[in-house]
Amino acid sequence: MANKPIYFNKTRLAPTPSGFLHVGNVLSFVITATLAQKHHAKILLRIDDLDRARFAPEYLSDVFDTLRFLEIPWDVGPANPDDFEAAFSQVHRMPLYNAALDRLKNQNAIFACTCSRKQLAEAGTCSCIEKSIPLDTPGASWRLLTDDAVLSVKTYAGEIIKTSLPAEMQNFIIRKKDGFPAYQLTSLIDDLFYGVDFIVRGADLWHSTLAQLALAKTLNEKAFEQVTFYHHPLLLEPSGQKLSKSAGSASVRFMKVEGKSNTAVFEQIAALIGLSGTIKNRRQLGQLLLSQQPGY
């Protein structure tokens, strides 16, 4: 694909304001910005804030502070936290999410589930599909009825990967027990709403890609079947675990407080993947990441 003049309409940055952003987030932002510039795509800033139990105003501010500190641009979306709350919060798109849930309900494509995490861990699977639990049961989540149908994933490399939902993603949740729509549904509806046709995300979200394609198929949202995906490798802890927002020393905010420059942040990312030398800016890091750590 690198030798072809491929153009995309829009990609997105989709952070969650549930903690301070860390270098793993930065890696994804840099790759997204680099690919967007290469393919003349606009960048949407889509902040996933529907999980208000984990939301905090300082985490929201950190998204804007981090992007500006790292000089990572965006073309569409909120300019600051106030603008976000006023016009771009996912709360404003609840009618869209509820409309999608109603469509699935009318298609008889969902079932209610009252399983606890402990029950699921012990049983290994949900058996609620056989119980015909009313959808309006208090505290019940809604699950999508799925199958082993073939899903087609358009990759950045130009391939079409044919696969199906893995066992652990079968009948995934689309509405949580608190009544709010779940991530797989909101992410799909948001990407359709904003006209995103190129999604860059970590390799750990491969199963989410499959879930969202399955959901789009059920909703007959054919536009999503044309989305191109790029799944990039992750930054890992020395233990081999994925970096998390609980790792305070890896947060960009912590590094700023210590007086680090944005160049130092980029060099730390390069060092974590085994690249040495001076990194002058995020464009240089982006090119290195694409050449030395290609995704799929």
C-alpha positions in Angstrom: 0.0 0.0 0.0 2.9 2.4 0.7 3.6 2.8 -3.0 0.0 3.6 -3.9 -1.7 7.0 -3.6 -4.3 5.9 -1.1 -6.5 8.5 0.5 -8.8 8.3 3.5 -11.5 10.7 4.6 -11.1 10.6 8.3 -9.4 8.8 11.1 -9.7 9.4 14.9 -8.0 9.7 18.2 -10.2 8.0 20.8 -8.8 8.4 24.3 -10.8 7.7 27.5 -10.7 10.2 30.3 -10.4 7.5 33.0 -6.8 8.2 33.9 -3.8 10.3 32.9 -2.5 9.4 29.4 0.7 7.4 29.2 3.3 6.7 26.6 1.3 3.8 25.3 -1.4 6.2 24.3 1.2 8.5 22.8 2.5 5.7 20.6 -1.0 5.2 19.1 -1.5 9.0 18.7 1.8 9.3 16.9 1.0 6.4 14.5 -2.4 7.8 13.8 -1.2 11.3 13.1 1.6 10.0 10.8 -0.7 7.8 8.8 -3.3 10.6 8.6 -0.8 13.0 7.2 0.5 10.4 4.7 -3.0 9.7 3.4 -4.5 13.2 3.6 -7.1 12.1 6.2 -8.7 14.5 8.7 -8.2 13.6 12.4 -11.3 13.5 14.7 -10.7 13.9 18.4 -13.4 11.5 19.8 -13.2 11.3 23.6 -15.0 8.2 25.0 -16.5 9.6 28.3 -19.7 7.5 28.8 -18.2 5.6 31.7 -18.8 8.5 34.1 -17.9 6.4 37.2 -14.3 6.5 36.1 -14.4 10.0 34.5 -12.7 12.9 36.2 -12.3 16.6 35.0 -8.5 16.4 35.4 -8.4 13.4 33.1 -10.4 15.3 30.5 -8.1 18.3 30.7 -5.1 16.0 30.5 -6.2 14.8 27.0 -6.0 18.3 25.6 -2.8 19.2 27.6 -1.1 16.1 26.4 -2.0 16.5 22.7 -0.9 20.1 22.6 2.3 19.3 24.5 3.2 16.6 22.0 2.1 18.8 19.1 -0.3 16.1 17.8 -3.0 17.8 15.7 -6.7 17.2 15.2 -9.0 18.7 12.6 -12.5 17.8 13.9 -13.8 17.8 17.5 -13.6 19.9 20.7 -11.1 22.6 21.2 -11.0 22.4 25.0 -12.9 20.7 27.9 -15.7 23.2 28.0 -16.3 22.8 24.2 -16.3 19.0 24.7 -18.8 19.0 27.5 -21.1 21.5 25.6 -21.1 19.7 22.2 -19.0 16.6 21.9 -19.6 14.4 25.0 -21.0 11.0 24.2 -23.9 12.0 26.4 -25.2 14.1 23.4 -25.3 11.0 21.2 -27.4 8.9 23.6 -30.4 9.2 21.2 -28.2 7.5 18.5 -27.1 4.7 20.8 -30.7 4.1 22.0 -32.0 4.1 18.4 -29.4 1.3 17.6 -30.5 -0.6 20.7 -34.1 -0.3 19.6 -33.3 -1.6 16.2 -31.6 -4.6 17.6 -34.5 -5.2 20.0 -37.0 -5.1 17.1 -34.8 -7.6 15.2 -34.9 -10.0 18.2 -31.1 -9.8 18.0 -30.5 -9.5 21.7 -31.2 -11.2 25.0 -31.0 -10.2 28.6 -28.3 -11.5 30.9 -28.2 -11.4 34.8 -24.9 -13.3 35.2 -22.4 -11.8 37.6 -18.7 -11.7 36.8 -18.2 -14.5 39.4 -20.8 -16.7 37.7 -19.3 -16.1 34.3 -15.8 -16.9 35.6 -17.0 -20.2 37.2 -19.3 -21.3 34.3 -17.0 -20.1 31.5 -20.0 -19.0 29.5 -23.4 -17.3 29.8 -26.5 -19.5 29.8 -29.1 -16.7 30.0 -30.0 -17.2 26.3 -31.9 -20.3 27.3 -33.8 -18.5 30.1 -35.8 -15.9 28.1 -35.2 -13.3 30.8 -37.4 -10.1 30.1 -35.3 -7.3 28.6 -36.7 -4.9 31.2 -35.4 -7.0 34.2 -33.7 -4.6 36.6 -29.9 -5.0 36.6 -29.9 -7.1 33.4 -27.3 -6.4 30.7 -28.2 -6.9 27.0 -26.1 -9.3 24.8 -26.0 -9.5 21.1 -27.0 -12.9 19.5 -23.9 -13.8 17.5 -22.8 -16.8 15.4 -19.8 -18.1 13.5 -20.5 -16.1 10.4 -17.4 -15.0 8.4 -16.3 -11.5 9.0 -14.1 -9.6 6.5 -11.5 -7.2 7.9 -9.9 -4.7 5.4 -6.3 -4.2 6.5 -4.0 -1.3 5.8 -1.7 -3.7 4.0 -4.4 -4.2 1.4 -5.4 -7.7 2.5 -8.9 -8.9 3.4 -8.7 -11.1 6.5 -11.5 -13.6 6.7 -12.3 -14.7 10.2 -15.1 -15.0 12.8 -15.8 -14.0 16.3 -13.7 -16.0 18.8 -15.4 -18.0 21.5 -14.7 -15.4 24.2 -16.5 -12.7 22.2 -19.6 -14.6 21.3 -22.8 -12.9 22.6 -20.9 -9.8 23.8 -22.6 -7.1 25.9 -24.1 -4.1 24.0 -25.9 -2.6 27.0 -24.5 -2.7 30.5 -26.4 -3.5 33.7 -26.6 0.2 34.5 -28.6 0.8 31.3 -25.9 2.6 29.4 -24.7 1.3 26.0 -21.5 -0.6 26.0 -18.2 0.3 24.3 -18.7 -2.0 21.3 -22.0 -0.3 20.4 -20.9 3.3 21.1 -17.7 3.0 19.2 -19.4 1.7 16.1 -22.2 4.3 16.2 -19.7 7.1 16.7 -17.5 6.0 13.8 -20.6 5.8 11.6 -21.8 9.2 12.8 -18.6 11.0 12.1 -17.8 9.2 8.8 -14.6 7.5 10.0 -13.2 5.2 7.3 -9.7 4.5 8.7 -9.2 3.2 12.2 -5.8 2.9 13.9 -5.8 1.0 17.2 -3.6 -1.3 19.3 -3.4 -5.0 18.6 -5.1 -5.7 21.9 -8.3 -4.3 20.3 -8.4 -6.9 17.4 -11.3 -8.7 19.1 -13.2 -5.3 19.4 -12.7 -4.9 15.7 -14.3 -8.2 15.1 -17.2 -7.5 17.5 -17.9 -4.1 15.9 -17.9 -5.7 12.4 -20.3 -8.3 13.6 -22.6 -5.7 15.2 -22.4 -3.6 12.0 -23.5 -6.7 10.0 -26.4 -7.3 12.3 -27.5 -3.6 12.0 -26.9 -3.8 8.2 -24.5 -0.8 8.4 -22.6 -1.6 5.2 -20.4 1.5 5.4 -18.5 0.0 8.3 -17.6 -3.0 6.2 -15.5 -0.6 4.1 -13.5 0.8 6.9 -9.7 0.1 6.7 -8.0 -1.0 9.9 -4.4 -0.7 11.2 -3.6 -2.6 14.4 -0.2 -1.6 15.8 2.0 -3.4 18.3 1.8 -2.3 22.0 4.3 -0.8 24.4 4.8 -3.3 27.2 6.0 -3.2 30.8 9.4 -5.0 31.5 7.2 -7.8 32.8 5.6 -8.1 29.4 2.2 -6.7 30.5 0.5 -3.9 28.6 1.1 -0.4 30.0 -1.9 0.9 32.0 -3.0 4.3 33.2 -2.3 3.1 36.8 1.5 3.2 35.9 1.9 6.8 37.0 5.6 7.1 36.1 4.7 6.3 32.5 2.2 9.1 32.3 3.0 12.1 30.2 1.8 14.4 33.0 4.4 12.9 35.3 7.1 13.4 32.8 6.1 17.0 32.2 6.2 17.7 36.0 9.7 16.3 36.0 10.6 18.9 33.3 10.9 16.5 30.4 10.4 17.8 26.9 8.1 16.3 24.3 11.3 15.0 22.6 12.2 13.1 25.7 8.8 11.5 25.6 9.3 10.4 22.0 12.8 9.1 22.8 11.5 7.0 25.7 8.9 5.4 23.4 11.7 4.7 20.9 13.8 3.2 23.7 11.0 0.9 24.9 10.8 -0.7 21.4 14.6 -1.0 21.1 15.3 2.0 18.9 18.2 4.2 19.9 19.3 7.7 18.9 17.9 11.2 19.0 14.3 11.7 18.0 13.7 15.3 16.9 9.9 15.3 16.7 6.8 13.2 16.5 7.0 12.9 12.7 10.4 11.3 12.9 9.2 8.9 15.6 6.1 8.1 13.5 8.2 7.1 10.5 10.4 4.9 12.7 7.4 3.2 14.2 5.9 2.4 10.9 9.1 1.1 9.4 10.5 -0.8 12.5 7.2 -1.8 14.2 4.7 -2.3 11.4 1.1 -3.2 12.2 -1.5 -5.1 10.3 
